[in-house]
């Protein structure tokens, strides 16, 4: 069964940086569009960043140039580099893989990011 595992979350001070990683396994990673979402308890899930299998990139409006998504198909990894973090960025970040042709989509379990002084 397909698997996504996020790592890299943690506690960081306002203005700090974190780099999240998502490792995929048991599927053809390079054929999937990859996304980072976040969702706080009681709030709607929101798209943070997306990178397609063809390396097209999109960001949520709130990112405002602070985050960078990238992927390494040779290592089955997708990254989210985050800079200038704000307490409002505190939440759980989830990795998502989607293949529209196969109609297949799955999620990781998430990694917690806490921005606090």
C-alpha positions in Angstrom: 0.0 0.0 0.0 1.1 3.5 -0.8 2.8 5.4 2.0 3.7 9.0 2.8 5.8 10.0 5.8 6.3 13.6 6.8 9.3 14.7 8.9 10.9 18.0 9.9 8.3 19.6 12.0 9.0 21.0 15.4 9.2 24.2 17.5 10.7 27.3 16.0 10.8 30.9 17.0 8.9 33.6 15.0 10.9 34.5 12.0 12.7 31.2 12.0 12.9 28.5 9.3 12.0 24.8 9.0 12.3 22.3 6.2 9.6 19.7 6.0 10.2 16.5 4.0 7.7 13.9 2.8 9.0 10.5 1.8 6.9 8.4 -0.6 7.0 4.7 -1.0 5.2 1.8 -2.7 4.1 3.9 -5.7 5.5 5.6 -8.8 6.3 8.8 -7.1 7.3 10.6 -10.3 3.8 10.2 -11.8 2.1 11.9 -8.9 1.3 15.5 -8.2 2.5 16.3 -4.7 1.0 18.9 -2.3 1.4 20.2 1.2 -1.7 21.1 3.1 -2.2 22.3 6.6 -5.1 22.1 9.0 -5.6 23.4 12.5 -8.2 21.9 14.8 -11.6 23.3 14.0 -10.4 25.0 10.8 -10.7 24.2 7.2 -7.8 22.4 5.4 -5.8 24.8 3.2 -3.4 24.2 0.4 0.1 25.4 1.3 2.0 24.4 -1.8 1.7 22.1 -4.8 4.2 20.7 -7.3 2.9 18.7 -10.2 4.6 15.7 -11.8 5.7 18.2 -14.5 7.2 20.6 -11.9 4.5 23.2 -12.1 4.3 25.0 -8.8 1.5 26.8 -6.9 1.2 28.3 -3.5 -1.5 29.3 -1.1 -2.1 33.1 -1.0 -0.9 33.3 2.6 2.6 32.0 1.7 3.6 35.3 0.2 7.0 34.2 -0.9 8.1 32.6 2.4 7.9 29.0 1.4 9.4 26.9 -1.4 8.2 23.5 -2.5 10.5 21.1 -4.4 10.8 17.5 -5.2 13.4 14.9 -5.8 12.0 12.1 -7.9 15.1 10.0 -7.6 14.7 9.9 -3.8 10.9 9.9 -3.8 10.9 13.1 -1.7 9.0 16.3 -1.7 10.2 19.2 0.5 8.7 22.4 1.9 11.2 25.0 2.9 9.6 27.5 5.2 11.2 30.9 6.1 10.0 33.8 8.2 7.6 31.7 10.1 4.8 33.3 12.0 2.7 32.0 15.0 -0.2 31.8 12.6 1.7 29.1 10.7 1.4 26.8 13.8 -0.6 23.7 12.8 -0.2 20.2 11.4 1.2 20.0 7.9 0.1 17.1 5.7 1.7 15.6 2.5 -0.7 14.6 -0.3 -0.1 12.6 -3.4 -2.6 12.6 -6.3 -2.7 10.9 -9.7 -5.7 12.1 -11.5 -5.3 9.6 -14.3 -5.4 6.7 -11.9 -7.9 8.4 -9.7 -5.7 7.7 -6.8 -5.0 10.0 -3.8 -3.5 9.4 -0.4 -2.2 11.3 2.6 0.5 11.2 5.2 -0.2 11.4 8.9 1.2 14.9 9.3 3.9 16.7 11.1 3.4 19.4 13.7 4.8 22.9 13.2 4.8 25.2 16.2 5.9 28.8 15.9 6.3 30.3 19.3 8.8 32.4 21.3 
